[in-house]
Amino acid sequence: MNIKSLLLGSAAALAAVSGAHAADAIVAAEPEPLEYVRICDAYGAGYFFIPGTETCLKIGGKVRTEGKWYDAYTPNTHIGTLWHTRAELQLQTASDTEYGPLKTNTEMRWDWQEGGSTKTNLLHASISLGGFTIGKEDSQFNVFTGYAGDVINDDVIGDGPYELNQITYNYDAGNGFTAVISVEDSNSGYTTNAAGVTVPVTGPNGEDSHNHYAPDVVAGVGYKAGAWAFKLVGGYDSIVEEGAIKARVDADFGVFSAFLMGGWNTDGSKVNKYANGDSIGQSWGDWAVWGGASVPINEKLKWNLQLAYTDNKTFSATTNVKWNPVKNLLVMPEVTYTNWDNINQDQWAGVLRFQRSF
């Protein structure tokens, strides 16, 4: 056998062996591409895209614990110290449509006090699109005007209802002018009393509402120019067939901000949903007034004051200090004095709150 034949034979053998090994080789599968969470900044801070969708989600909430001494809302309550703890979880979604952002707002609340769970509450649940909101939110009689001061006990003298179902339209002209109109649930029908018996819901003055079908109505207008803002809102309680009007002025002077708000009751002898009286169920009378101020002492410390008074001679004064030692942590001591002059009763009350928001 010559050298040429030997070389050719060796090459053929090597090729056969290489082919056999190649046929037996294991090829690793390509890794699946990772889908990272994408930030969604079109609707503000904190939103991210739900993976696989074009819907943005924001998760937030708070954990709060506080000690309470006496009760600013009740003159005869002397039960010592209450320790109250609360957790809230809020989920907000948003996605773009041809009519603007489609949004939802859902918020759950859990409370624990004196060694037992006091309640679990669906605080908010609503859908918003094109200026319309439908679902459960606080009444626009409160939301549109901005409530009654940056204090915990802001409604010792009631400034309107809170959680209820509604269909609302908000208008913003973009030049400082805003408006709102809202059809709100009258909460009529039947309920279950403490004995487990189904009974008709009654209005604040004893009105029978079990066969009532008309909703309540709220409407308001506002204007903001520079440091000044003005808002006017009215609400009609279809069960009582009375209502109330509130007007509010806000001013921001830089070193401090202040507000003044007045309310008028269409029938001073009655309590209605929008002129909902003082904390012991007395009517405002013909009118009520609220005022307050906030002074930012530094970037971590702010002082607040709220005063309120009614035609029926109920007076409330509340002051607090809001301290943020670190971002999203609040420590707030608050003191309230309430005087019910027409029943010759008064009360001091205090709260010390710790709250972590996220």
C-alpha positions, -999 to +999 in steps of 0.1 A: +000+000+000+015+033-010+015+064+011-012+081-010-037+052-003-028+052+034-035+089+037-068+087+018-080+058+040-071+076+072-090+107+061-121+086+053-120+069+087-116+103+106-146+117+086-168+087+095-158+090+132-165+128+132-198+123+116-209+098+142-199+121+171-217+151+154-249+130+151-248+122+188-241+159+200-267+176+223-275+212+212-286+235+241-319+253+235-319+291+231-328+309+264-363+325+265-360+362+263-366+379+297-395+405+299-384+432+323-410+454+341-412+486+321-417+520+338-449+539+327-443+576+333-473+589+313-496+590+343-472+601+370-446+585+393-450+549+405-467+534+375-454+504+356-467+483+327-484+450+337-462+425+318-478+414+285-503+443+285-504+480+277-521+487+311-502+506+337-504+498+374-496+517+406-495+501+440-497+522+471-511+525+506-503+531+542-498+516+576-509+537+606-510+533+643-522+560+668-532+566+704-563+585+712-573+603+744-610+611+749-632+618+719-635+652+701-669+642+686-687+632+718-689+653+750-697+624+774-671+598+763-644+593+789-630+559+781-593+566+785-567+557+759-577+539+726-550+524+705-561+522+668-541+506+639-551+507+602-537+493+570-548+506+535-539+491+501-546+511+469-544+499+434-546+523+405-546+514+368-544+535+336-543+529+299-545+551+268-577+552+247-591+575+219-611+592+246-582+598+270-569+577+298-591+549+311-584+547+349-596+527+379-591+534+416-595+507+442-587+511+479-593+487+508-590+495+545-586+472+575-589+485+611-579+470+645-587+485+678-588+474+715-578+438+707-602+432+679-608+439+642-634+467+640-641+466+603-629+459+567-640+485+542-640+489+505-631+526+507-630+535+470-638+516+438-643+537+406-638+538+369-628+571+351-628+580+314-631+613+295-639+634+326-665+609+339-661+589+371-685+561+381-684+541+413-677+546+450-657+578+460-662+605+485-690+630+477-681+657+453-695+681+479-663+674+498-639+664+471-644+695+448-639+720+476-610+702+493-624+690+526-620+712+557-584+716+567-552+695+571-561+680+605-574+646+616-606+659+633-617+681+604-654+671+605-664+676+641-687+701+624-697+681+593-689+696+559-708+669+539-709+632+532-680+609+523-681+574+507-710+568+483-718+556+448-719+583+421-718+593+384-696+624+382-684+646+354-654+669+360-646+697+336-612+715+335-609+744+309-571+746+314-572+783+322-580+780+359-618+774+355-632+740+367-667+726+372-683+694+385-718+678+383-725+646+402-755+623+406-750+606+440-766+576+457-792+586+483-786+553+502-823+547+504-840+513+507-836+487+535-809+478+560-803+452+587-804+465+623-784+453+653-810+426+660-806+412+625-840+425+614-845+441+579-859+476+583-863+506+560-835+531+559-845+564+575-833+599+567-815+621+593-848+635+606-866+601+605-878+602+569-889+568+555-869+562+524-877+525+515-897+535+484-874+564+474-859+563+439-845+598+432-807+604+435-790+633+452-773+659+431-741+680+435-729+708+412-700+732+416-677+757+398-642+770+407-615+793+395-578+796+404-555+824+395-520+826+409-520+823+447-558+826+450-586+800+444-624+802+448-649+773+447-687+772+451-706+739+454-742+729+462-758+696+472-795+685+472-806+657+495-836+641+477-849+623+508-850+653+531-858+675+501-834+701+514-797+709+507-767+731+513-743+755+496-706+759+504-682+786+492-644+784+498-615+808+493-579+796+494-547+817+494-511+807+494-488+835+506-456+814+505-447+816+542-482+803+550-514+792+533-550+798+546-586+790+537-621+803+547-652+783+539-688+790+547-719+768+544-757+777+542-784+752+551-817+756+531-837+747+562-818+754+595-842+733+616-832+701+598-801+680+592-796+669+556-768+650+539-749+681+528-756+702+559-749+673+582-747+692+615-722+687+643-707+655+657-736+648+681-762+651+653-774+687+659-782+708+629-758+736+618-788+759+622-788+782+592-751+783+586-716+770+595-681+784+589-646+768+588-612+784+585-576+774+589-540+780+582-508+759+575-473+771+582-443+751+567-416+756+594-390+737+573-390+709+548-398+683+575-421+702+598-455+719+593-480+734+617-518+734+610-548+750+626-586+746+619-614+765+635-652+758+629-684+773+643-722+769+636-753+789+639-763+765+667-733+776+687-710+745+683-674+755+683-644+733+674-606+742+673-580+717+662-542+721+659-514+697+650-478+694+640-468+672+610-433+660+613-416+639+586-383+627+601-376+607+569-394+605+536-429+588+537-429+586+575-452+609+594-453+616+632-483+639+641-496+650+675-530+667+675-552+684+700-589+693+696-612+714+718-650+712+712-677+733+729-715+725+725-727+758+740-764+751+736-761+719+758-734+734+780-709+706+773-672+707+762-644+682+755-606+681+751-592+653+730-558+642+717-542+620+690-507+608+685-503+593+650-475+573+633-479+566+596-458+550+569-470+557+533-458+539+502 
